[in-house]
């Protein structure tokens, strides 16, 4: 197949919400390196280490084409001002309350940010003639689905966490705006993203930190979990390839078949995953090999809200962009651990005492 890989359009202005977050930071940096004009928004909330978020932003401060605004997508007035002043052409909404397990304890932030906040983004895009809205969905929408690999063309109507439910709601809300107002929207279902500058609440960060500090790691479902771990650079590349590819109307869309991934409106859903699920026990072994240190394992049952396996069907992504995620677990984990040691100043002789 002839390559379709493209660079982002430097003539466009990109508005990235969640710019200090894991994926948002990497996307901003990639666009800035390509010479694009980027407006970033983040509320710098305390869901995890705020200093990590600020340090990500420091990596972006040297780019003259970057403008950062601290604020929340729940603030309609702030969004109105940003859109009025900056006139973004393309919006990527990565701002959200993350975390499956956190949603079992604190549900309200998920409604405030992922539902009400996303509505504000849709309204701002609608009233400002945005050319394309891309937004983060999640593999969590698949919930009770067991047919592997997960396909965007199969229903995803039984999420098992409020987080997953809000992400599915985002897809449905986006479809309404595509249908009613002609807003081109693309939802991206991310699969277990990892890599340098990653989130401290994610498995790779938690495991690395615990192993280096001689603390036990929690191994859920006795290590029999399967995850389609996807390296951050592959996630960003997938987004970049879709930025300037807004969905087109499909007049051939069949209402009787009602393909969930497409529509008669300008609406599209894609999976972005590595397409190579790895068992949690193998993932831990890879971390141990890279650290040259064994983990102390505490085996636990599967937690509420979790699913036993994820596996992305990425045929549509490959077909429409020519891009396929391909970073191996060994390479990705090694890159993360190299970053972690550098960021925290860990040397081999200090590993038992950090």
C-alpha positions as CSV (number, residue, x, y, z in Angstrom):
1,X,0.0,0.0,0.0
2,X,1.3,3.5,-0.9
3,X,2.2,5.5,2.2
4,X,-0.3,8.2,3.1
5,X,1.8,9.6,6.0
6,X,1.5,13.4,6.1
7,X,2.9,16.3,8.2
8,X,0.6,18.7,10.0
9,X,-0.4,21.8,8.1
10,X,1.7,24.7,9.4
11,X,-0.9,27.2,8.1
12,X,-3.4,26.0,10.7
13,X,-3.8,27.0,14.3
14,X,-4.2,24.1,16.8
15,X,-6.0,24.4,20.1
16,X,-5.0,21.5,22.5
17,X,-6.8,21.1,25.7
18,X,-5.1,19.1,28.5
19,X,-1.8,20.5,27.2
20,X,0.1,19.8,30.4
21,X,-1.2,16.2,30.5
22,X,0.7,13.2,29.3
23,X,-0.7,12.9,25.7
24,X,-1.4,16.6,25.4
25,X,2.2,17.6,26.2
26,X,3.7,15.2,23.7
27,X,1.2,16.3,21.0
28,X,2.0,20.0,21.6
29,X,5.7,19.3,21.4
30,X,5.4,17.4,18.2
31,X,3.4,20.1,16.6
32,X,5.7,22.8,17.8
33,X,8.7,20.9,16.4
34,X,6.9,20.9,13.1
35,X,6.6,24.7,13.2
36,X,2.9,24.8,14.0
37,X,1.0,27.5,16.0
38,X,-0.3,25.9,19.2
39,X,-2.6,27.2,21.9
40,X,-2.6,25.0,25.0
41,X,-5.1,24.9,27.8
42,X,-4.8,23.0,31.1
43,X,-6.2,23.5,34.6
44,X,-3.2,21.9,36.3
45,X,-5.5,20.0,38.7
46,X,-4.1,17.9,41.5
47,X,-5.3,14.4,40.3
48,X,-1.6,13.6,40.2
49,X,1.7,15.5,40.7
50,X,1.2,19.1,39.6
51,X,5.0,19.7,39.4
52,X,5.2,17.0,36.8
53,X,2.7,18.9,34.7
54,X,4.5,22.1,35.2
55,X,7.8,20.5,34.2
56,X,6.2,19.2,31.0
57,X,5.1,22.8,30.3
58,X,8.7,24.0,30.8
59,X,9.7,21.8,27.9
60,X,7.3,23.8,25.7
61,X,8.1,27.3,26.9
62,X,11.0,27.8,24.5
63,X,8.8,27.6,21.4
64,X,7.7,31.0,20.2
65,X,4.6,29.6,18.5
66,X,3.3,28.2,21.8
67,X,0.7,30.1,23.9
68,X,-0.4,28.5,27.2
69,X,-3.6,29.4,29.1
70,X,-4.2,28.0,32.6
71,X,-7.9,27.3,32.9
72,X,-10.7,24.8,32.7
73,X,-12.9,23.6,29.9
74,X,-15.8,24.0,32.3
75,X,-15.3,27.8,32.0
76,X,-17.5,28.8,29.1
77,X,-16.3,32.4,29.3
78,X,-12.7,31.5,29.1
79,X,-13.3,29.2,26.1
80,X,-15.2,32.0,24.3
81,X,-12.3,34.4,24.8
82,X,-9.8,31.9,23.5
83,X,-11.7,31.1,20.4
84,X,-12.5,34.7,19.8
85,X,-8.9,35.8,20.1
86,X,-7.0,32.9,18.7
87,X,-9.5,31.6,16.1
88,X,-8.2,28.0,16.1
89,X,-8.7,25.9,13.0
90,X,-8.4,22.5,14.6
91,X,-9.2,21.5,18.1
92,X,-7.9,18.4,20.0
93,X,-9.7,17.9,23.2
94,X,-7.5,15.8,25.6
95,X,-8.7,17.5,28.8
96,X,-10.6,15.0,30.9
97,X,-10.8,13.5,34.4
98,X,-8.8,10.3,33.8
99,X,-8.7,7.0,35.7
100,X,-11.0,4.1,35.9
101,X,-10.5,3.2,39.6
102,X,-10.7,6.9,40.7
103,X,-14.2,7.1,39.2
104,X,-15.5,4.5,41.5
105,X,-14.8,6.7,44.5
106,X,-15.2,10.2,43.1
107,X,-17.7,10.2,40.3
108,X,-18.6,14.0,40.2
109,X,-15.4,15.2,38.5
110,X,-16.1,12.9,35.6
111,X,-19.4,14.5,34.9
112,X,-18.0,18.0,35.4
113,X,-15.1,17.6,33.1
114,X,-15.9,14.8,30.7
115,X,-19.6,15.6,30.1
116,X,-20.2,19.3,30.9
117,X,-16.7,20.4,29.9
118,X,-16.9,18.5,26.6
119,X,-20.3,20.1,25.9
120,X,-18.6,23.5,26.2
121,X,-15.9,22.3,23.7
122,X,-18.6,21.2,21.2
123,X,-20.5,24.5,21.6
124,X,-17.3,26.5,21.1
125,X,-16.4,24.5,18.0
126,X,-19.9,24.8,16.6
127,X,-20.1,28.6,16.9
128,X,-16.6,29.3,15.6
129,X,-16.5,27.3,12.4
130,X,-13.8,24.9,13.6
131,X,-12.6,22.7,10.7
132,X,-12.1,19.6,12.7
133,X,-12.6,18.5,16.3
134,X,-10.6,15.5,17.5
135,X,-11.3,14.2,21.0
136,X,-9.9,11.5,23.3
137,X,-12.1,8.5,23.8
138,X,-10.9,5.3,25.4
139,X,-10.7,1.5,25.1
140,X,-12.7,1.6,28.3
141,X,-15.9,2.1,26.2
142,X,-15.7,-1.6,25.2
143,X,-16.6,-2.7,28.8
144,X,-18.2,-6.1,28.7
145,X,-17.3,-6.7,25.1
146,X,-15.3,-10.0,24.8
147,X,-15.0,-10.3,21.0
148,X,-11.3,-9.7,20.2
149,X,-9.8,-7.6,18.8
150,X,-12.1,-4.8,19.8
151,X,-13.6,-3.3,16.6
152,X,-15.0,0.2,16.2
153,X,-17.6,-1.4,14.0
154,X,-19.1,-3.4,16.9
155,X,-21.4,-1.8,19.5
156,X,-19.8,-0.5,22.7
157,X,-22.8,0.0,24.9
158,X,-21.9,-1.8,28.1
159,X,-19.0,0.1,29.8
160,X,-18.2,-1.1,33.3
161,X,-16.9,2.2,34.8
162,X,-18.2,5.7,34.9
163,X,-15.0,6.8,33.2
164,X,-15.8,4.5,30.3
165,X,-19.4,5.7,30.2
166,X,-18.4,9.3,30.0
167,X,-16.1,8.6,27.1
168,X,-18.9,6.7,25.3
169,X,-21.1,9.6,26.0
170,X,-18.6,11.9,24.3
171,X,-18.9,9.9,21.2
172,X,-22.6,10.1,21.2
173,X,-22.6,13.9,21.9
174,X,-20.1,14.4,19.1
175,X,-22.3,12.6,16.7
176,X,-25.2,14.8,17.5
177,X,-23.1,17.9,16.7
178,X,-21.8,16.3,13.5
179,X,-25.4,15.5,12.5
180,X,-27.1,18.7,13.6
181,X,-24.5,21.3,12.9
182,X,-22.1,19.7,10.4
183,X,-19.2,19.8,12.8
184,X,-16.5,17.3,11.7
185,X,-15.6,15.2,14.7
186,X,-13.2,12.3,15.1
187,X,-13.1,10.2,18.3
188,X,-9.9,8.3,19.2
189,X,-10.1,5.3,21.4
190,X,-6.7,5.1,23.0
191,X,-5.4,1.8,24.4
192,X,-3.2,1.9,27.6
193,X,-0.8,4.7,26.7
194,X,2.7,4.6,28.2
195,X,6.1,6.2,27.8
196,X,8.4,9.0,29.0
197,X,6.6,11.8,31.0
198,X,3.8,9.3,31.7
199,X,1.2,9.5,34.4
200,X,2.2,8.4,37.9
201,X,-1.1,6.5,38.4
202,X,-0.4,4.2,35.4
203,X,1.0,0.7,35.8
204,X,4.5,1.4,34.3
205,X,5.1,4.3,36.5
206,X,3.8,2.6,39.6
207,X,5.7,-0.6,39.0
208,X,9.0,1.2,38.2
209,X,8.7,3.4,41.3
210,X,7.8,0.6,43.6
211,X,10.5,-1.8,42.3
212,X,13.2,0.8,42.7
213,X,12.1,1.6,46.2
214,X,11.8,-2.0,47.3
215,X,8.1,-1.8,47.7
216,X,5.7,-4.6,46.6
217,X,3.7,-4.0,43.4
218,X,0.0,-4.9,43.2
219,X,-0.6,-7.4,40.4
220,X,-4.3,-7.6,39.7
221,X,-6.1,-10.6,38.4
222,X,-3.0,-12.6,39.4
223,X,-1.1,-11.2,36.5
224,X,-3.5,-12.6,33.9
225,X,-4.6,-9.2,32.6
226,X,-4.0,-8.6,28.9
227,X,-3.4,-5.0,27.7
228,X,-2.7,-3.5,24.3
229,X,0.1,-1.2,25.6
230,X,0.6,1.6,23.2
231,X,3.7,3.8,23.2
232,X,3.1,7.6,23.4
233,X,4.9,8.4,20.1
234,X,2.6,6.0,18.3
235,X,-0.5,7.7,19.9
236,X,0.8,11.1,18.8
237,X,1.6,10.0,15.3
238,X,-1.9,8.6,15.0
239,X,-3.4,11.9,16.1
240,X,-1.2,13.9,13.7
241,X,-2.1,11.8,10.7
242,X,-5.8,12.5,11.4
243,X,-5.5,16.2,12.2
244,X,-6.0,17.5,8.7
245,X,-8.3,14.6,7.7
246,X,-11.8,15.7,8.8
247,X,-14.5,13.1,8.2
248,X,-16.7,13.4,5.1
249,X,-20.4,12.7,4.9
250,X,-21.1,9.2,3.8
251,X,-24.3,9.2,1.7
252,X,-24.1,5.4,1.4
253,X,-24.3,4.9,5.2
254,X,-27.0,2.3,5.8
255,X,-29.4,3.1,8.7
256,X,-30.4,-0.6,8.9
257,X,-26.9,-1.7,9.5
258,X,-26.0,1.5,11.5
259,X,-22.2,1.1,11.6
260,X,-21.2,2.6,15.0
261,X,-17.8,3.9,13.6
262,X,-19.2,6.0,10.8
263,X,-22.3,8.0,9.9
264,X,-24.1,9.9,7.2
265,X,-22.8,12.9,9.1
266,X,-19.1,14.1,9.3
267,X,-18.3,11.7,12.1
268,X,-15.7,9.0,12.7
269,X,-14.3,6.7,15.4
270,X,-10.9,5.0,15.4
271,X,-8.9,2.8,17.7
272,X,-5.3,3.7,18.3
273,X,-3.6,0.7,19.9
274,X,-0.4,-1.4,19.3
275,X,-2.5,-4.3,18.0
276,X,-0.3,-6.7,20.1
277,X,-1.8,-7.3,23.6
278,X,0.7,-8.3,26.3
279,X,0.0,-10.2,29.5
280,X,0.6,-8.2,32.6
281,X,3.1,-10.8,33.9
282,X,5.2,-10.3,30.7
283,X,5.0,-6.6,31.0
284,X,6.4,-6.8,34.6
285,X,9.2,-9.1,33.4
286,X,10.2,-6.5,30.8
287,X,10.3,-3.8,33.5
288,X,12.4,-6.1,35.7
289,X,14.8,-6.8,32.8
290,X,15.2,-3.1,32.1
291,X,15.8,-2.3,35.8
292,X,17.9,-5.4,36.3
293,X,15.9,-5.8,39.5
294,X,13.1,-8.2,40.6
295,X,9.8,-7.0,41.8
296,X,8.1,-8.0,45.0
297,X,4.7,-9.1,43.9
298,X,1.4,-8.9,45.8
299,X,-1.2,-10.8,43.8
300,X,-4.7,-9.5,44.0
301,X,-8.1,-10.2,42.3
302,X,-9.3,-8.1,39.4
303,X,-10.7,-4.8,40.6
304,X,-14.2,-3.4,39.9
305,X,-14.3,-1.4,36.7
306,X,-11.4,-3.2,35.2
307,X,-11.6,-5.6,32.2
308,X,-9.4,-8.7,31.8
309,X,-8.2,-7.9,28.3
310,X,-8.0,-5.2,25.7
311,X,-6.9,-5.6,22.0
312,X,-7.3,-3.0,19.3
313,X,-8.4,-3.7,15.8
314,X,-6.6,-0.8,13.9
315,X,-7.5,-1.8,10.3
316,X,-9.4,1.5,9.8
317,X,-6.5,3.6,11.1
318,X,-4.1,1.8,8.7
319,X,-6.4,2.0,5.8
320,X,-7.2,5.7,6.2
321,X,-3.8,7.0,7.2
322,X,-1.2,4.4,6.2
323,X,0.1,4.5,9.8
324,X,0.5,1.5,12.1
325,X,1.7,1.7,15.7
326,X,4.8,-0.5,16.0
327,X,6.9,0.4,19.0
328,X,7.8,-2.8,20.9
329,X,7.2,-3.2,24.6
330,X,10.9,-3.6,25.1
331,X,11.8,-0.4,23.4
332,X,9.0,1.6,25.0
333,X,9.6,0.4,28.5
334,X,13.4,1.0,28.1
335,X,12.7,4.5,27.0
336,X,10.4,5.2,29.9
337,X,12.9,3.9,32.5
338,X,15.7,5.9,31.0
339,X,13.5,9.0,31.3
340,X,12.4,8.1,34.9
341,X,16.0,7.7,36.1
342,X,17.0,10.9,34.5
343,X,14.0,12.9,35.8
344,X,14.4,11.6,39.4
345,X,18.2,11.5,39.4
346,X,18.3,7.8,40.0
347,X,21.7,6.1,39.5
348,X,22.3,2.4,39.6
349,X,24.0,2.6,43.0
350,X,21.0,4.4,44.4
351,X,18.3,2.0,43.3
352,X,17.7,0.5,46.7
353,X,17.4,3.8,48.4
354,X,15.4,6.2,46.2
